[in-house]
Every structure is written in structure tokens, then in C-alpha cells.
Amino acid sequence: MESGRFDHSLFETSRMVSHLQVIQITISLLANGLVILVAIKKRHLLNNAANLLTVIVSISNVVFALYLLSVRIRLAIDFQWPQAFCNEFGFVVIWFVCIGAFNLTAICLERYLALVRLVRVSRKHALIGTALSVVSGAFLTGLHFVPFGTAFIGRAGIYCCPTRVVSWQGAVDATALIVHLSPFLRDTFSFTCNCAGSNAAPKAP
């Protein structure tokens, strides 16, 4: 990587931090792996949307942790940050952050609907919401790299340069969030309509 994009005074510190992060990654793999193991042994629990979404978050965390582990292994062999590697790292990290944020938002909304509004979110809609989080997360991540977007190493770590579309990126974020949560909003709308219909129905004599 070009010298202007890498703070060589922090080279050894960065290498040490990279090695120490293997401990954090290992803990994440073990903890999330236990959640997945329980889900495999007790599959009936996945009929509940909240449990399903929680397991999906754990699967996402395991995949992300495995990627980070591969990164740390590569850096342990040769602590270099070529531009292609840096862009790859920046893209994957931002993508999984988007997926995690969307999925955690979905869990919060599902719990709100279930406990406050007494709306049951279907398993199918939970899966659709998860699929949308992956697609919308990839789209939002791509906005950071086109046109002229790039990732680089600075004094505080990895950076992802904003692009020319950053001025309207907030609108895109909001749109993606609405699309991602549309299956849950549909359940809410259906429940509201059903309640309204029940209240309007005349009582039998």
C-alpha cells in the first residue's frame, strides 16, 4: 500500500492488535456456535419468528467471524494491506454491519408487535425480511465504493471514503430500511384491518 495511506509509526501496534483480535473472534465463534447448536437440536423452537431471527443473527455472526479469522491469518503470515485487500475488507465489514443492524431492528420490531400489539409475525415473513437485509445491505455497501470510493488504513484503522452519492445516501438508507421491514409492517396492517373488521361487525341477536 502507498506510504501516504499507512501510518508506519503504528505498524507494530496495529500488528499486535490484529493478533489479539483472534481471542475476540474465537469467543464469538463459540458463543454463536452454541446458539446454532441448540437450534439444530431443538428445531421446533424455530417455528417462532423471534427465535428464528435470533438464530439468523448468530449464523451471520459466525460467517463474519470466520471471515475475520481468515483476515487475521493472512495478516499473521504477511502484515500487508494492498489496495485490493483493503477494499475487500472494507466492503465485507460494512456489509455485515448493515445486515446486523437490519436484523437487530427486525428483532426489536417483532418483539414490539408480539408483546405490545399482540401481532404474530409469520416465519415466512421473518425469512423474507432476512433476505432483504442481505440484498439491501450489499446495495448500501456498494454506494461507499462507486464512484471513486475506496478504503484505506489511517491512524484509527480502516476507513471507507464517502462517494459523490453521499448527499442522498440517507434517503437510500431509509428506503432500504422500509423495504427490509415491509413483511413485518404487512403483518401489522393485516392485524389492524382484522381488528377493525371485527369491531365493525354487527352483533348476532
BELJOFEN-V796427 format. One record per residue. RES is the residue in three letters. PHI is phi in whole degrees, 0 to 359 (999 if undefined). OMEGA is omega in whole degrees, 0 to 359 (none if undefined). Layout:
res	phi	omega
RES	PHI	OMEGA
RES	PHI	OMEGA
This chain:
res	phi	omega
MET	999	181
GLU	299	184
SER	298	181
GLY	291	182
ARG	256	182
PHE	223	180
ASP	276	186
HIS	292	180
SER	292	180
LEU	253	185
PHE	301	183
GLU	293	178
THR	297	179
SER	298	180
ARG	295	180
MET	295	179
VAL	298	179
SER	299	179
HIS	292	181
LEU	293	181
GLN	292	176
VAL	299	178
ILE	297	179
GLN	298	180
ILE	296	180
THR	297	178
ILE	298	179
SER	298	179
LEU	297	181
LEU	293	183
ALA	295	180
ASN	289	177
GLY	297	178
LEU	296	178
VAL	298	180
ILE	294	179
LEU	297	178
VAL	297	180
ALA	296	179
ILE	293	182
LYS	283	181
LYS	235	186
ARG	294	180
HIS	297	179
LEU	293	182
LEU	282	175
ASN	289	178
ASN	270	183
ALA	299	181
ALA	297	178
ASN	295	180
LEU	298	180
LEU	296	179
THR	296	179
VAL	294	178
ILE	298	176
VAL	299	179
SER	295	177
ILE	297	178
SER	300	179
ASN	295	179
VAL	294	179
VAL	299	179
PHE	296	180
ALA	296	178
LEU	295	177
TYR	296	180
LEU	298	177
LEU	295	177
SER	296	177
VAL	295	181
ARG	294	177
ILE	294	178
ARG	298	181
LEU	288	177
ALA	292	179
ILE	285	181
ASP	209	185
PHE	280	178
GLN	231	180
TRP	237	175
PRO	296	186
GLN	302	181
ALA	297	179
PHE	296	181
CYS	295	178
ASN	297	178
GLU	300	181
PHE	298	180
GLY	299	181
PHE	296	184
VAL	296	181
VAL	297	181
ILE	296	180
TRP	300	182
PHE	289	175
VAL	295	177
CYS	298	180
ILE	300	180
GLY	297	180
ALA	296	179
PHE	296	182
ASN	293	178
LEU	293	175
THR	297	179
ALA	296	178
ILE	297	179
CYS	298	180
LEU	293	179
GLU	298	179
ARG	294	178
TYR	297	180
LEU	297	184
ALA	288	187
LEU	268	184
VAL	261	183
ARG	265	180
LEU	58	178
VAL	257	179
ARG	266	177
VAL	280	183
SER	286	177
ARG	298	180
LYS	299	181
HIS	291	176
ALA	296	179
LEU	292	178
ILE	297	178
GLY	299	178
THR	294	179
ALA	298	179
LEU	295	179
SER	295	179
VAL	292	183
VAL	291	181
SER	294	177
GLY	296	178
ALA	295	180
PHE	295	180
LEU	296	179
THR	296	180
GLY	300	180
LEU	296	180
HIS	283	188
PHE	240	177
VAL	224	347
PRO	275	173
PHE	63	175
GLY	280	179
THR	202	175
ALA	247	178
PHE	207	179
ILE	267	178
GLY	235	183
ARG	296	182
ALA	254	176
GLY	117	185
ILE	279	178
TYR	234	174
CYS	236	183
CYS	295	174
PRO	291	182
THR	245	179
ARG	290	180
VAL	269	185
VAL	295	182
SER	294	178
TRP	246	182
GLN	293	179
GLY	299	178
ALA	295	178
VAL	294	178
ASP	302	181
ALA	296	179
THR	297	180
ALA	297	179
LEU	295	179
ILE	295	179
VAL	298	181
HIS	296	184
LEU	268	184
SER	302	178
PRO	299	180
PHE	286	178
LEU	294	178
ARG	296	178
ASP	299	179
THR	297	181
PHE	297	180
SER	298	180
PHE	296	180
THR	297	180
CYS	296	180
ASN	296	179
CYS	295	180
ALA	296	179
GLY	294	180
SER	293	181
ASN	289	183
ALA	277	182
ALA	294	180
PRO	290	180
LYS	285	179
ALA	290	180
PRO	292	none
